[in-house]
Amino acid sequence: MKWVTWVLLFALAGLQYSLWMGHGGWHDMLKLERSVIAQNASNENLIQRNRALIAEVKDLAKGKDAINEMARAKLGYIQNGEVFYRFVPSGTSAIITANSDTTPNK
C-alpha cells in the first residue's frame, strides 16, 4: 500500500511540474501576457502616428495653405512682397536679411 501512495505522489508532482513549468504552462502564460502588453503599447503609439500622418495628408490635399505652411517651416519659404525678420538673442552675431523681394542688381 505504501508504494501506491509514493507512485501517486510522484505522478501528481510530475503533472504539477508540467502545469507550472512546462511548455504552455503558467510561466509561459506570464511571459506571453507581458509580451502582449508591450505590443499593445507599441501599437497604440503607431496608431497615433498614423492618425497624425492621415491628418497631414488630408490637410495637404485640401489646399495650398498647408503646403505654404510646411514650406515656410521646413524650407524657409518667403513669398514675394513679404518681409523676413529674424530675432537673434543678444550676444550672438548673425547676418540679417532685410527684404525678400529685393533682387540683385545686374
C-alpha positions as CSV (number, residue, x, y, z in Angstrom):
1,M,0.0,0.0,0.0
2,K,2.9,2.3,0.7
3,W,4.3,2.0,-2.7
4,V,1.0,3.0,-4.4
5,T,1.0,6.2,-2.3
6,W,4.5,7.1,-3.5
7,V,3.7,6.3,-7.1
8,L,0.6,8.6,-7.0
9,L,2.6,11.4,-5.3
10,F,5.3,11.2,-8.0
11,A,2.6,11.2,-10.7
12,L,0.9,14.2,-9.1
13,A,4.3,16.0,-8.8
14,G,5.1,15.3,-12.5
15,L,1.7,16.7,-13.6
16,Q,2.1,19.8,-11.4
17,Y,5.6,20.4,-12.8
18,S,4.2,20.2,-16.3
19,L,1.4,22.6,-15.4
20,W,3.6,25.2,-13.8
21,M,6.9,25.0,-15.6
22,G,6.3,23.0,-18.8
23,H,5.6,24.3,-22.3
24,G,2.4,26.2,-22.4
25,G,2.3,26.3,-18.6
26,W,1.9,29.1,-16.1
27,H,5.4,30.5,-16.7
28,D,4.9,30.8,-20.4
29,M,1.5,32.4,-19.9
30,L,3.0,35.2,-17.8
31,K,5.7,35.8,-20.4
32,L,3.0,36.0,-23.2
33,E,0.9,38.4,-21.1
34,R,3.9,40.7,-20.7
35,S,4.6,40.5,-24.4
36,V,1.0,41.3,-25.3
37,I,1.0,44.4,-23.0
38,A,4.2,45.7,-24.6
39,Q,2.9,45.0,-28.1
40,N,-0.3,46.9,-27.3
41,A,1.6,49.9,-26.1
42,S,3.7,49.8,-29.3
43,N,0.6,49.5,-31.4
44,E,-1.1,52.5,-29.7
45,N,2.0,54.7,-30.5
46,L,1.8,53.6,-34.1
47,I,-1.9,54.2,-34.3
48,Q,-1.4,57.8,-33.0
49,R,1.4,58.3,-35.6
50,N,-0.8,57.0,-38.4
51,R,-3.6,59.3,-37.4
52,A,-1.2,62.3,-37.4
53,L,0.0,61.3,-40.9
54,I,-3.5,60.9,-42.2
55,A,-4.5,64.3,-40.9
56,E,-1.4,65.8,-42.6
57,V,-2.2,64.1,-45.9
58,K,-5.8,65.4,-45.7
59,D,-4.5,69.0,-45.0
60,L,-2.1,68.8,-47.9
61,A,-4.9,67.5,-50.2
62,K,-7.3,70.3,-49.3
63,G,-5.4,73.4,-50.3
64,K,-2.3,75.5,-50.6
65,D,-2.4,76.8,-47.1
66,A,-1.0,73.7,-45.6
67,I,1.7,73.4,-48.3
68,N,2.7,77.0,-47.8
69,E,2.9,76.5,-44.0
70,M,5.1,73.4,-44.4
71,A,7.3,75.1,-46.9
72,R,7.8,78.1,-44.5
73,A,8.5,75.9,-41.5
74,K,10.8,73.3,-43.1
75,L,12.4,75.1,-46.1
76,G,12.3,78.8,-45.0
77,Y,9.9,79.8,-47.9
78,I,9.2,83.5,-48.3
79,Q,6.6,84.8,-50.8
80,N,7.2,87.9,-52.9
81,G,6.4,91.1,-51.1
82,E,6.9,89.6,-47.7
83,V,9.4,90.9,-45.2
84,F,11.5,88.3,-43.3
85,Y,12.7,89.2,-39.8
86,R,15.0,87.1,-37.7
87,F,15.2,87.8,-34.0
88,V,18.6,86.8,-32.6
89,P,19.4,86.7,-28.9
90,S,21.8,89.4,-27.8
91,G,25.4,88.4,-27.7
92,T,25.3,86.3,-30.9
93,S,26.3,87.5,-34.3
94,A,24.1,86.9,-37.3
95,I,23.5,88.2,-40.8
96,I,20.2,89.9,-41.1
97,T,18.1,89.7,-44.2
98,A,16.1,92.8,-44.9
99,N,13.6,92.1,-47.6
100,S,12.8,89.1,-49.7
101,D,11.6,91.0,-52.8
102,T,15.0,92.7,-53.3
103,T,16.7,91.3,-56.4
104,P,20.4,91.5,-57.1
105,N,21.5,94.3,-59.4
106,K,22.6,93.2,-62.8
